[in-house]
Each structure stands twice: as C-alpha cells, then as structure tokens.
Amino acid sequence: MWGIIPAAGTGNRIQPLAFSKELLPVGSRLDGEAERPRAVSEYLIERMLAAGADRLCFVISPGKSDILGYYGGRIGSADVVYAVQPEPRGLCDALFQAAALIAPDESVLVGLPDTIWFPVDGFARLPDDRLSFLLFPVERPELFDAVLTDAAGDVREIRVKHQEPGTSWIWGGFRLPGAAYHALHRLWQRPERRDEYVGTLVNAWLAGGGRAAAVQAGEAYVDVGTVHGYREALKLLASRSAASPSPLSTLRGRPRPAAPRRVVVSGGAPARPPSTPAAGTTAGVEAVMFWNEPNNKSHWNFFIDTEWKAFSEMAILASEAVRAENPQLTQVLGGMSPIDPLFVERMGNQGVLERMDVVAVHGFPLDWNHWKIDEWPAKLEEIRVVTDLPIWVSEVGASTFGAEELGVFGLERMAELLIGRTPRIHWYSLYDLPKAWPATTRHREAEGSAYYRHFYMGLLREDGSPKPAADLFPRYTPEIGICQWFQFEDHRLDEAVAWLKRLGVTYVRTGLSWADSFRPNAEAWFDRQMAALADFHVTLTFCFTPEHRGIEPHHTSPPLVPEEYAEFCARMVRRYAPGTARKAAAGEDGRHVAW
C-alpha cells in the first residue's frame, strides 16, 4: 500500500522558518527512554503506517532536500521514495507526480503533512475498494474542503473554501484503489481541467458518473500551517496523551543512511539515482504493446488495410486474449509514428481504445518528423485532446549520422521537454544498428540520409564503444528508459544487459517477433532473451507478421487469420508474464505490479 505525502508547498502562512514546514516540531515522541521533538509530518506517517502502508512517496519541491535528509530511505517498516514537483501548481499536480509508481491493483492513502488529527487508525476505517474520504467536524468549515453527503453516505459535492459550506464536515485524508487514482489522473490531464484542488476534480469525477464514499469517523483535526493552528495543535496533543513512540524512533539513536535507498525524481532537474527499480515495484514484464508503429507503412501495410479495420480486429482479439491470461498486465496501443490524433480517433471509433490502458507515441524531430523538437509538448497535447488514456513515449531519439554531438543535444533537449510530461520515455536505442543488417524501414539507400540515419541511433557504436551521449545518459535514469530491439539470437544481448545496468536503466522496451516464433529454436532464444531482461521493467512488443501467414508475404502484412496473432500474444504472456491465478497454481509468488 502506498502513502502519498504532498510536501512541496512553501508554507507562507507560517514563515519565516529555517526549514520545511513539514519538519516543524510539534509535540514530542519517545526515542527509547529519551523524549525528543516530533516533526509535524510524523503524525501523518504514523497514521499511514497504522493502516498498512509499506511504501511512502514524498512529493517535494527542488529546494526541500531537508525532508529527504530527515527521513532518509526507510521509516519503520516502510520504504521511502521522493518525487519532485518542479513548480507549485497545486495539490492535484503534486499528487500525480507519483503516477509512474502506482499500480492499478494497489491501494493508495493521501493525507496532508502539516495536519494533526485523531483517531490514529482513521485511514484503516476507510473502505479499500473505492475512493473514500475520512471526514472531520470543524468549527470553521469555510476554511477547508467541506464534504456534502447523501443519506447513503456517498459524497454529493465538495465545496472548496466556500463561504456557504453547507456542513461542518471536511475531508482530512482519503483512500482509493490505484485504478481510481489513474482514472482521476486521466480526468485531470484533460486540457480543460488541470485542477488545483482535489475538491473540484472530484466534483467533475462525480458529475461524470464516478462515486466516492464519505466516512464520518474523524474526532479532531488541526491545520498546523498557521501560528493559530500551531497553538491549537499543542493543545490537542496535550489533551490526548503524553509522548509516545513514533515509527521514526527506529531511525534515531543509530547511524542513519547518508542518502535514501531509493530516489525517484520526476519533473525536475534530473539526478542520478540507483539502478534498482522504485520501491514496491517488481521487475519483469510490466506491459505488452500490440504492434509497432501501426500507422507507419514501414510496419503496417495500410494499402491492403486502408481503414485499419483488420488491424483493429487483430488488436481487439489480442487484447482479449492477453486479458484472459493476465488481467493486471498493462496493455499499450503500439507506438504510433507519426503522432496522429486522427489515427487515435479511428482506433477509438473502431473499439480498440476501450480495451487499452495506454496509448504510445514515437517521435524523431531531429531526423524524420516534420516538426521541431520544441513542439514535443504540443504533440503530446494533440493526443490528450482525443483520449483520456495515459500517453507513453515508447521511442524517442536522435541519430548521430551527421555528428555525435547531435546525440548529446538531442538527449538533453528531449529530456528537458519530456520528463514530467509522460510516465514512460524509452530512448531509442542502446546500440547502433550493425551496417551488415538491413534497417526495418520503407526508406531505401537511394533516399540518402533518411535511410542511413537508422544505423546511428545508439548510445553505443556498433563495436560497443560509448558515444558522448552515453556519458550523459545516467543523469536521466531512471526517468528515461531504453528501447532496444534484439535480433534473433543477437550476440549483443549479455553485453547490452551489462550496459543497461551500468547506465542506471530500470525499464526497457523490446519485442518478441511473431515471425521469429516459427524459426528453429525460437522458444529457446525467447527464453534466453527474457531471462536476461528479468531485472528490468519490460514493455514487450508483439509484432511482425510471418510471411507465410500474411495476406501478402511480408512482415507488414495484415494476417490471414487474426486469431493467430492473438494466440501468439497469449502464449507469450502465459510464458513470460502469467497472471496471479496461474502463478498461484504453479506455486509461485503471485504478486505482479503493472503501472
């Protein structure tokens, strides 16, 4: 269970302080037999741990590193990660900085770290199968988010700092499933929204048919963000009990780690983190992608399938087959190139999008696209206008055909433009394509650099030596992952894995070729490839039609029998990303985390 702690605010109401307001000493705690001051945010953490949270994500601003230094990488039994909100854009923006960490099947707690409330087990009283708010009675509800409920206890409306609140009950924390968290995130990402306050976003959620429960279990609530609130908090604590042990006591009285065990930086200036995945996630296949660039004639023959009806049927069948094998696995509509909102609308009209969890895009503005590199945010926004699904950038890169310095510029600028705007960024690629291999593209040598650029997309040269961009790349991991296609029985596999770990990469996009599955020893090669990538979060792409199973004998052809592609996808998921029920039946650990 995750606890999200938004701690990026400036605390203007209680300044000047020489430290973050979340570290304001309020009351005390026992550290062994010694009584020590207690930071106000420790009270929220105590309540999250009491409800079962085993992973905490602090969302901080770039200048609040004292929080990181105070709490380190573990509190009690919970791992701690940190996300950065680069600019103060409101509570909703802060909460969704953690989106890349939260799996749909996980539970999420949210509270405010400059508040103190009772009972301590308040979060535990909330249902875990829906969005639910913990309500508290206060004397001045117009200063808070007042929650109006119906007779059944469901939320009817949230009035944000309203002069006519209509009730004395306000929310002090809430709980929701990961799937609901991502649904709210998608709603918030709509161009007309970008709410600052949780209350207005939830009102839109309710208006769209969503539901939220309200539990009036709160006994006392104090906002410590003002001098008056600070005094009231001291009175409240004095009336409750003497100093008590705190989860933080497990860190005091002994050397604390000099740095957190795991750091996730999203949206701000990149910092080099450890190469391990974020706390609470499990390496392995996190997502499957249906096809690669289905709107590009280098990868799908839309002269045969002029309206993508065959593709839509094939993708729907594959989605249903994969869902039957592992319903928790994230499903991605193959990265489109060019970035085309009309293609996304077509996929929606033909029933594909309703089965997908993510839409992916590819962009190479320095090489093949007809738009400038600074247009990246606008290109993402074009897709957000036509779908509520999260958008991943599953291929982005810069060819060094003209000069290796272009790789450095491209990486720096595209990292600046994309980090914080999309949950997944896969840099293409780790290796240059060997010149002895053909590029999988419609471009031909007669077209000059358009073809040869394909051979210079790597951070590493063909001989495995690093280019200048490789030295820069660790600054941007783990926010940026790698897309690396491996040829059948690729001799570079083991060396590639070593380089990925050296660069700090935690997530990888690659593919299993349907066409290759008919080769002798295909299963052994697939096993070796997937075993080598077991330490990474893998997005697995299924593509390439076997020549003998296409309408025409080419890897871009629509298949003669679309069910055969669906069966291939299901077979690969069954082998490399089985669902919980299948794992349990096999006596394995059934936990799977997908974004």
C-alpha positions as CSV (number, residue, x, y, z in Angstrom):
1,M,0.0,0.0,0.0
2,W,1.3,3.5,-1.0
3,G,1.0,6.6,1.1
4,I,1.4,9.8,-0.9
5,I,2.6,12.8,1.1
6,P,2.4,16.2,-0.8
7,A,5.2,18.3,0.8
8,A,6.1,20.7,-1.9
9,G,4.3,23.7,-0.5
10,T,6.2,26.9,0.6
11,G,4.3,27.3,3.9
12,N,3.9,31.0,3.5
13,R,1.3,31.2,6.3
14,I,3.8,30.1,9.0
15,Q,7.0,31.6,7.6
16,P,9.7,32.6,8.3
17,L,11.2,29.2,9.1
18,A,14.7,28.0,8.5
19,F,13.4,24.6,7.4
20,S,10.5,23.0,5.6
21,K,7.2,23.4,7.4
22,E,6.6,19.7,7.3
23,L,9.6,19.4,9.8
24,L,8.1,21.9,12.2
25,P,8.5,20.4,15.7
26,V,5.1,19.9,17.3
27,G,4.8,17.8,20.5
28,S,7.3,15.1,21.2
29,R,8.0,11.4,20.9
30,L,9.8,8.7,22.8
31,D,13.1,7.5,21.3
32,G,13.9,4.7,23.7
33,E,13.7,6.3,27.1
34,A,14.5,9.8,25.8
35,E,11.8,12.3,24.8
36,R,12.6,14.2,21.6
37,P,10.8,16.8,19.4
38,R,8.5,15.4,16.8
39,A,8.1,16.8,13.3
40,V,4.5,17.6,12.4
41,S,4.6,15.3,9.3
42,E,5.5,12.3,11.6
43,Y,1.8,12.2,12.7
44,L,0.6,11.6,9.2
45,I,3.2,9.0,8.6
46,E,2.2,7.2,11.8
47,R,-1.4,7.1,10.7
48,M,-0.5,5.8,7.2
49,L,1.7,3.0,8.7
50,A,-1.1,2.1,11.1
51,A,-3.4,1.5,8.1
52,G,-0.8,-0.8,6.5
53,A,1.2,1.5,4.2
54,D,4.6,-0.1,3.3
55,R,5.7,2.5,0.8
56,L,5.7,6.2,1.2
57,C,6.2,8.8,-1.6
58,F,7.1,12.3,-0.5
59,V,6.4,14.9,-3.2
60,I,8.8,17.7,-2.6
61,S,9.9,20.9,-4.4
62,P,13.5,21.2,-5.6
63,G,14.5,23.3,-2.5
64,K,13.2,21.0,0.2
65,S,16.1,18.5,0.4
66,D,16.0,18.8,4.2
67,I,12.9,16.4,4.2
68,L,15.0,13.9,2.2
69,G,17.8,14.2,4.7
70,Y,15.5,13.9,7.7
71,Y,13.6,10.8,6.7
72,G,16.1,9.0,4.5
73,G,15.1,5.9,2.7
74,R,13.1,4.0,5.3
75,I,10.6,4.8,8.1
76,G,9.7,1.9,10.4
77,S,8.8,-0.9,8.0
78,A,8.1,1.3,5.0
79,D,10.4,2.2,2.1
80,V,10.5,5.8,1.1
81,V,10.8,7.4,-2.3
82,Y,10.8,11.0,-3.4
83,A,9.2,12.8,-6.4
84,V,9.9,16.4,-7.3
85,Q,7.2,18.9,-8.2
86,P,9.3,21.4,-10.2
87,E,6.8,24.3,-9.8
88,P,4.0,25.0,-7.3
89,R,1.0,24.0,-9.4
90,G,-1.4,22.9,-6.7
91,L,-2.3,19.8,-4.8
92,C,-3.5,17.7,-7.7
93,D,-0.4,18.3,-9.7
94,A,1.7,17.2,-6.6
95,L,-0.3,14.0,-6.1
96,F,0.0,12.9,-9.7
97,Q,3.8,13.3,-9.6
98,A,3.7,9.7,-8.2
99,A,1.6,8.3,-11.1
100,A,4.5,6.2,-12.5
101,L,4.8,4.4,-9.2
102,I,1.2,3.3,-8.6
103,A,-0.1,0.1,-10.0
104,P,-3.8,-0.2,-10.7
105,D,-4.3,-3.1,-8.2
106,E,-2.6,-1.2,-5.3
107,S,-4.2,0.8,-2.6
108,V,-3.3,4.5,-2.1
109,L,-3.5,6.7,1.0
110,V,-3.4,10.5,0.7
111,G,-3.0,13.0,3.6
112,L,-1.6,16.4,4.4
113,P,1.7,16.5,6.3
114,D,1.0,19.8,8.1
115,T,-2.1,18.5,9.9
116,I,-2.7,16.5,13.0
117,W,-5.8,14.5,13.5
118,F,-7.4,11.7,15.5
119,P,-8.1,8.8,15.6
120,V,-4.8,7.3,14.7
121,D,-6.5,4.4,12.9
122,G,-8.6,6.8,10.8
123,F,-7.3,5.5,7.4
124,A,-8.0,2.0,8.4
125,R,-11.7,2.8,8.8
126,L,-12.0,3.6,5.1
127,P,-13.1,1.0,2.5
128,D,-10.4,0.0,0.1
129,D,-12.5,-0.8,-3.0
130,R,-13.5,2.8,-3.9
131,L,-12.5,6.4,-3.5
132,S,-13.3,7.3,0.1
133,F,-12.8,10.3,2.3
134,L,-12.2,10.5,6.0
135,L,-14.3,13.3,7.4
136,F,-13.7,15.5,10.5
137,P,-16.1,18.1,12.2
138,V,-14.5,21.6,12.4
139,E,-15.7,25.0,13.7
140,R,-14.7,26.9,10.5
141,P,-15.5,24.6,7.5
142,E,-15.4,27.5,5.1
143,L,-11.6,27.5,5.5
144,F,-11.4,23.9,4.3
145,D,-12.9,21.5,1.7
146,A,-16.4,20.8,3.1
147,V,-17.9,17.5,2.0
148,L,-21.7,17.2,1.5
149,T,-23.1,13.7,1.6
150,D,-26.3,11.9,0.8
151,A,-28.3,9.6,3.0
152,A,-26.3,6.6,1.9
153,G,-23.0,8.1,3.0
154,D,-21.8,8.9,-0.6
155,V,-20.2,12.2,-1.5
156,R,-22.6,14.5,-3.2
157,E,-20.4,17.6,-3.5
158,I,-17.1,19.1,-2.2
159,R,-17.2,22.8,-1.6
160,V,-13.7,24.2,-1.7
161,K,-13.2,27.0,0.8
162,H,-16.8,28.1,0.2
163,Q,-18.4,30.8,2.3
164,E,-21.5,28.7,2.5
165,P,-20.0,25.2,3.1
166,G,-23.4,23.6,3.9
167,T,-21.9,21.2,6.5
168,S,-19.3,21.2,9.3
169,W,-17.6,18.1,8.0
170,I,-14.4,18.4,6.0
171,W,-12.0,15.8,4.5
172,G,-8.7,15.3,6.2
173,G,-7.4,12.3,4.2
174,F,-8.6,9.8,1.6
175,R,-8.0,6.3,0.3
176,L,-8.5,4.9,-3.2
177,P,-7.6,2.0,-5.4
178,G,-4.7,2.5,-7.8
179,A,-7.2,2.2,-10.8
180,A,-9.3,5.1,-9.4
181,Y,-6.1,7.1,-8.8
182,H,-5.2,6.7,-12.5
183,A,-8.8,7.5,-13.6
184,L,-8.7,10.7,-11.7
185,H,-5.3,11.4,-13.2
186,R,-6.6,10.9,-16.7
187,L,-9.5,13.3,-16.0
188,W,-7.1,15.9,-14.6
189,Q,-5.0,15.7,-17.7
190,R,-7.8,16.9,-19.9
191,P,-6.9,20.3,-21.4
192,E,-10.0,22.0,-19.8
193,R,-9.2,20.7,-16.3
194,R,-5.7,20.8,-14.6
195,D,-7.5,21.4,-11.3
196,E,-5.5,22.9,-8.4
197,Y,-7.8,21.5,-5.7
198,V,-8.8,17.9,-5.1
199,G,-12.4,19.0,-4.4
200,T,-13.0,20.5,-7.8
201,L,-11.5,17.4,-9.5
202,V,-13.7,15.1,-7.5
203,N,-16.8,17.1,-8.3
204,A,-16.0,16.6,-12.0
205,W,-15.5,12.8,-11.3
206,L,-18.9,12.7,-9.6
207,A,-20.5,14.6,-12.5
208,G,-19.1,12.0,-14.9
209,G,-20.7,9.1,-13.1
210,G,-17.9,8.4,-10.5
211,R,-18.7,7.6,-6.9
212,A,-16.9,8.4,-3.6
213,A,-17.7,7.3,-0.1
214,A,-17.6,9.5,3.0
215,V,-16.8,8.1,6.5
216,Q,-17.5,10.5,9.4
217,A,-15.0,8.8,11.7
218,G,-12.8,11.8,12.5
219,E,-12.7,13.1,16.1
220,A,-10.3,16.1,15.9
221,Y,-8.5,17.9,13.2
222,V,-6.0,20.8,13.3
223,D,-4.2,22.5,10.4
224,V,-0.8,23.4,11.7
225,G,0.0,25.7,8.8
226,T,-0.6,28.9,10.8
227,V,0.5,30.2,14.1
228,H,-3.0,29.8,15.5
229,G,-3.1,26.2,14.2
230,Y,0.2,25.5,15.8
231,R,-1.1,26.6,19.2
232,E,-4.3,24.6,18.7
233,A,-2.2,21.5,17.8
234,L,-0.2,21.8,21.1
235,K,-3.5,22.0,23.0
236,L,-4.9,19.0,21.2
237,L,-1.8,16.9,21.8
238,A,-1.7,17.9,25.5
239,S,-5.3,16.8,25.9
240,R,-4.7,13.4,24.3
241,S,-1.7,11.8,25.9
242,A,1.9,12.1,26.8
243,A,4.8,11.5,24.4
244,S,4.5,8.1,22.7
245,P,6.8,6.0,20.5
246,S,7.0,7.0,16.8
247,P,7.8,4.9,13.7
248,L,10.8,7.3,13.3
249,S,12.3,6.0,16.5
250,T,13.6,3.1,14.6
251,L,16.0,5.5,12.8
252,R,17.1,7.5,15.8
253,G,19.8,6.5,18.2
254,R,21.8,4.7,15.5
255,P,23.6,5.9,12.3
256,R,21.1,6.8,9.6
257,P,21.8,6.2,5.9
258,A,23.6,9.2,4.4
259,A,21.2,9.1,1.5
260,P,17.8,7.5,0.8
261,R,17.8,3.9,-0.5
262,R,15.7,4.8,-3.5
263,V,15.0,8.2,-5.1
264,V,12.6,8.9,-7.9
265,V,12.9,12.3,-9.4
266,S,10.0,13.3,-11.7
267,G,9.5,16.6,-13.4
268,G,12.6,18.4,-12.2
269,A,16.3,18.6,-12.9
270,P,17.4,15.0,-13.2
271,A,19.7,13.5,-10.6
272,R,21.5,10.2,-10.9
273,P,19.6,7.6,-8.7
274,P,20.5,4.0,-8.0
275,S,19.9,1.4,-10.8
276,T,17.2,-0.5,-8.8
277,P,13.5,0.0,-9.6
278,A,11.4,2.2,-7.4
279,A,10.4,0.8,-4.0
280,G,7.5,-1.5,-4.1
281,T,7.7,-2.5,-7.8
282,T,8.5,-5.8,-9.2
283,A,10.9,-6.3,-12.1
284,G,9.6,-8.3,-15.1
285,V,7.1,-7.7,-17.8
286,E,5.1,-4.6,-16.8
287,A,3.3,-4.0,-20.1
288,V,2.6,-5.5,-23.5
289,M,2.3,-3.5,-26.7
290,F,0.3,-4.5,-29.7
291,W,2.4,-3.9,-32.8
292,N,5.0,-1.3,-33.6
293,E,4.0,1.9,-35.5
294,P,0.8,0.6,-36.9
295,N,0.1,3.8,-38.7
296,N,3.5,3.8,-40.5
297,K,3.8,2.0,-43.8
298,S,7.2,0.7,-42.8
299,H,5.4,-1.5,-40.3
300,W,1.8,-2.0,-41.4
301,N,0.5,-2.2,-45.0
302,F,-2.4,0.2,-45.0
303,F,-2.7,-0.1,-48.7
304,I,-4.1,-3.5,-48.0
305,D,-5.9,-2.5,-44.8
306,T,-6.9,1.0,-45.9
307,E,-9.1,1.9,-42.9
308,W,-7.1,-0.2,-40.3
309,K,-10.2,-2.5,-39.8
310,A,-8.1,-5.6,-40.0
311,F,-5.6,-4.1,-37.5
312,S,-8.4,-3.1,-35.2
313,E,-9.9,-6.6,-35.2
314,M,-6.5,-8.1,-34.6
315,A,-5.7,-5.7,-31.7
316,I,-9.1,-6.4,-30.1
317,L,-8.6,-10.1,-30.3
318,A,-5.1,-9.9,-28.9
319,S,-6.3,-7.6,-26.1
320,E,-9.0,-10.1,-25.1
321,A,-6.6,-13.0,-25.2
322,V,-4.0,-11.3,-23.1
323,R,-6.6,-10.1,-20.6
324,A,-7.7,-13.6,-20.2
325,E,-4.1,-14.7,-19.3
326,N,-3.2,-11.8,-17.1
327,P,-5.9,-9.1,-16.4
328,Q,-3.4,-7.0,-14.4
329,L,-1.0,-6.5,-17.3
330,T,-0.9,-3.0,-18.8
331,Q,-1.9,-3.1,-22.4
332,V,-0.4,-0.5,-24.8
333,L,-1.6,0.5,-28.3
334,G,1.6,0.2,-30.4
335,G,3.6,3.4,-30.6
336,M,2.3,5.5,-33.4
337,S,4.6,7.3,-35.9
338,P,3.7,9.9,-37.0
339,I,1.9,11.3,-33.9
340,D,-1.6,11.5,-35.3
341,P,-4.7,12.3,-33.3
342,L,-6.9,11.2,-36.3
343,F,-5.4,7.7,-36.1
344,V,-6.2,7.7,-32.3
345,E,-9.8,8.8,-33.0
346,R,-10.1,6.0,-35.6
347,M,-8.9,3.5,-33.0
348,G,-11.5,4.8,-30.6
349,N,-14.3,4.6,-33.1
350,Q,-13.3,1.0,-34.0
351,G,-13.4,-0.2,-30.4
352,V,-9.6,-0.5,-29.8
353,L,-9.0,2.2,-27.3
354,E,-11.7,1.0,-24.8
355,R,-9.6,-2.2,-24.4
356,M,-6.2,-0.4,-24.0
357,D,-4.6,1.1,-20.9
358,V,-2.1,3.3,-22.6
359,V,-1.5,5.0,-26.0
360,A,2.1,5.2,-27.1
361,V,3.8,7.6,-29.5
362,H,7.2,7.8,-31.3
363,G,9.0,11.0,-32.2
364,F,12.2,11.8,-34.0
365,P,12.0,15.5,-34.8
366,L,15.7,15.8,-35.5
367,D,15.6,13.1,-38.1
368,W,12.3,12.2,-39.8
369,N,9.4,14.1,-38.4
370,H,8.1,17.3,-40.0
371,W,8.0,19.3,-36.7
372,K,10.6,21.0,-34.5
373,I,12.0,19.5,-31.3
374,D,10.4,22.2,-29.1
375,E,7.0,21.0,-30.3
376,W,7.1,17.8,-28.2
377,P,4.7,19.1,-25.5
378,A,2.3,20.3,-28.2
379,K,2.4,16.9,-29.9
380,L,1.5,15.1,-26.7
381,E,-1.3,17.6,-26.1
382,E,-2.7,16.8,-29.5
383,I,-3.2,13.2,-28.4
384,R,-4.6,14.2,-24.9
385,V,-7.3,16.1,-26.7
386,V,-8.7,12.9,-28.2
387,T,-8.1,10.3,-25.4
388,D,-8.2,10.1,-21.7
389,L,-5.6,7.3,-21.7
390,P,-2.1,7.9,-20.4
391,I,0.4,8.6,-23.1
392,W,3.8,6.9,-23.2
393,V,6.7,7.9,-25.4
394,S,7.9,4.4,-26.4
395,E,10.6,5.6,-28.9
396,V,12.4,8.9,-29.0
397,G,16.0,9.5,-30.1
398,A,18.5,11.4,-32.2
399,S,20.7,10.0,-34.9
400,T,24.4,10.8,-34.9
401,F,24.8,10.3,-38.6
402,G,25.9,13.9,-39.1
403,A,27.9,14.3,-35.8
404,E,28.0,12.6,-32.4
405,E,27.4,15.9,-30.7
406,L,23.8,15.8,-32.1
407,G,23.2,12.8,-29.8
408,V,24.1,14.9,-26.7
409,F,22.0,17.9,-27.8
410,G,19.0,15.6,-28.7
411,L,19.2,13.8,-25.3
412,E,19.5,16.9,-23.3
413,R,16.7,18.8,-25.0
414,M,14.2,16.0,-25.3
415,A,14.8,15.0,-21.6
416,E,14.0,18.6,-20.7
417,L,10.9,18.6,-22.8
418,L,9.5,15.1,-21.8
419,I,10.5,14.3,-18.2
420,G,7.4,15.0,-16.1
421,R,5.1,15.1,-19.0
422,T,4.7,11.4,-19.6
423,P,5.1,8.3,-17.3
424,R,7.3,6.4,-19.7
425,I,10.1,7.5,-22.0
426,H,12.1,4.9,-24.0
427,W,15.2,6.3,-25.6
428,Y,15.9,4.6,-29.0
429,S,18.4,3.0,-28.7
430,L,21.3,1.5,-26.8
431,Y,23.2,0.2,-29.9
432,D,23.8,1.5,-33.3
433,L,22.4,-0.9,-35.9
434,P,25.1,-3.0,-37.4
435,K,25.7,-1.9,-41.0
436,A,25.5,-5.5,-42.2
437,W,21.9,-5.7,-41.0
438,P,19.0,-4.2,-43.0
439,A,17.0,-1.4,-41.3
440,T,13.3,-2.2,-40.9
441,T,12.0,0.8,-42.7
442,R,10.5,1.9,-46.0
443,H,13.5,4.2,-46.6
444,R,16.0,3.0,-49.1
445,E,19.6,3.8,-49.8
446,A,18.6,5.9,-52.8
447,E,16.9,8.3,-50.4
448,G,20.2,9.2,-48.8
449,S,20.5,10.1,-45.1
450,A,16.9,9.2,-44.4
451,Y,18.0,5.6,-44.7
452,Y,21.5,5.8,-43.1
453,R,20.2,7.7,-40.1
454,H,18.7,4.4,-38.9
455,F,22.2,3.0,-38.3
456,Y,23.3,5.7,-35.9
457,M,20.6,5.9,-33.2
458,G,22.5,4.2,-30.4
459,L,24.2,5.5,-27.3
460,L,26.9,2.9,-28.2
461,R,28.6,2.5,-31.5
462,E,28.3,-0.7,-33.5
463,D,31.5,-2.0,-31.9
464,G,30.1,-1.4,-28.4
465,S,32.2,1.7,-27.5
466,P,30.2,4.6,-25.9
467,K,29.4,7.8,-27.7
468,P,29.4,11.2,-25.8
469,A,25.6,10.8,-25.1
470,A,26.3,7.6,-23.2
471,D,28.3,9.5,-20.6
472,L,25.3,11.9,-20.2
473,F,22.6,9.3,-20.1
474,P,22.9,8.3,-16.4
475,R,21.8,11.8,-15.4
476,Y,18.3,11.0,-16.8
477,T,17.8,7.5,-15.5
478,P,15.5,6.0,-14.3
479,E,13.1,8.7,-15.7
480,I,14.3,7.7,-19.2
481,G,14.4,4.0,-20.2
482,I,15.7,2.3,-23.3
483,C,14.1,0.8,-26.3
484,Q,16.4,-1.9,-27.7
485,W,15.3,-4.4,-30.4
486,F,17.2,-7.6,-30.3
487,Q,17.7,-9.6,-33.5
488,F,17.1,-13.4,-33.4
489,E,20.0,-14.9,-31.4
490,D,21.5,-11.4,-31.0
491,H,25.2,-11.7,-30.0
492,R,24.9,-8.4,-28.1
493,L,22.4,-9.5,-25.5
494,D,24.6,-10.1,-22.5
495,E,26.7,-7.1,-23.1
496,A,23.6,-5.0,-23.6
497,V,22.3,-6.0,-20.2
498,A,25.6,-5.1,-18.6
499,W,25.4,-1.6,-20.2
500,L,21.8,-1.1,-19.2
501,K,22.7,-1.7,-15.6
502,R,25.8,0.5,-15.8
503,L,23.7,3.4,-17.2
504,G,21.2,3.1,-14.4
505,V,18.3,1.9,-16.6
506,T,15.3,0.4,-14.8
507,Y,12.8,0.0,-17.7
508,V,13.3,-1.4,-21.1
509,R,11.1,-1.8,-24.2
510,T,11.9,-4.7,-26.6
511,G,10.0,-7.1,-28.8
512,L,9.2,-10.7,-29.4
513,S,8.7,-11.3,-33.1
514,W,5.7,-13.3,-34.2
515,A,7.6,-14.1,-37.4
516,D,10.7,-15.3,-35.4
517,S,8.4,-17.7,-33.5
518,F,8.5,-20.0,-36.5
519,R,12.3,-20.3,-36.6
520,P,14.0,-23.4,-35.2
521,N,15.0,-22.9,-31.6
522,A,12.8,-19.8,-31.3
523,E,11.5,-20.8,-27.9
524,A,15.0,-21.2,-26.5
525,W,16.0,-17.8,-27.8
526,F,12.9,-16.1,-26.4
527,D,13.6,-17.8,-23.0
528,R,17.2,-16.5,-23.0
529,Q,16.2,-13.0,-24.0
530,M,13.5,-12.7,-21.3
531,A,15.8,-14.3,-18.6
532,A,18.5,-11.8,-19.4
533,L,16.0,-8.9,-19.0
534,A,14.5,-10.2,-15.8
535,D,15.9,-7.4,-13.7
536,F,14.2,-4.7,-15.7
537,H,10.6,-3.4,-16.1
538,V,9.9,-4.6,-19.6
539,T,7.4,-3.4,-22.1
540,L,7.1,-6.3,-24.5
541,T,6.1,-5.5,-28.1
542,F,4.4,-8.2,-30.2
543,C,4.7,-7.5,-34.0
544,F,5.9,-8.7,-37.4
545,T,3.7,-11.0,-39.5
546,P,5.2,-14.3,-40.5
547,E,5.5,-14.2,-44.3
548,H,3.5,-17.4,-44.8
549,R,0.7,-16.2,-42.5
550,G,0.2,-12.8,-44.2
551,I,-2.3,-11.7,-46.9
552,E,0.9,-10.9,-48.8
553,P,4.3,-12.5,-47.9
554,H,5.7,-9.6,-45.9
555,H,6.2,-8.7,-42.2
556,T,4.0,-5.6,-42.6
557,S,1.0,-7.5,-44.0
558,P,-2.3,-8.0,-42.2
559,P,-2.5,-11.6,-41.2
560,L,-4.7,-14.1,-43.0
561,V,-6.1,-15.2,-39.6
562,P,-6.1,-12.5,-37.0
563,E,-6.8,-15.0,-34.2
564,E,-3.3,-16.5,-34.8
565,Y,-1.7,-13.2,-33.8
566,A,-3.9,-13.1,-30.6
567,E,-2.9,-16.7,-29.8
568,F,0.8,-15.8,-30.2
569,C,0.3,-12.8,-27.8
570,A,-1.5,-15.0,-25.3
571,R,1.2,-17.7,-25.5
572,M,4.0,-15.2,-24.8
573,V,2.1,-13.7,-21.8
574,R,1.4,-17.2,-20.5
575,R,5.1,-18.0,-20.7
576,Y,6.7,-14.7,-19.5
577,A,4.0,-12.7,-17.6
578,P,1.4,-15.2,-16.3
579,G,-1.4,-13.8,-14.2
580,T,-1.8,-14.3,-10.5
581,A,-4.1,-17.3,-10.7
582,R,-1.6,-19.1,-13.0
583,K,1.3,-18.3,-10.7
584,A,-0.6,-19.4,-7.7
585,A,-1.4,-22.7,-9.4
586,A,2.2,-23.2,-10.1
587,G,3.2,-22.5,-6.5
588,E,5.0,-19.2,-7.4
589,D,4.8,-15.7,-5.9
590,G,1.6,-14.3,-7.3
591,R,2.4,-10.6,-6.9
592,H,2.6,-8.7,-10.2
593,V,2.8,-4.9,-10.4
594,A,2.0,-3.1,-13.6
595,W,1.9,0.6,-14.0
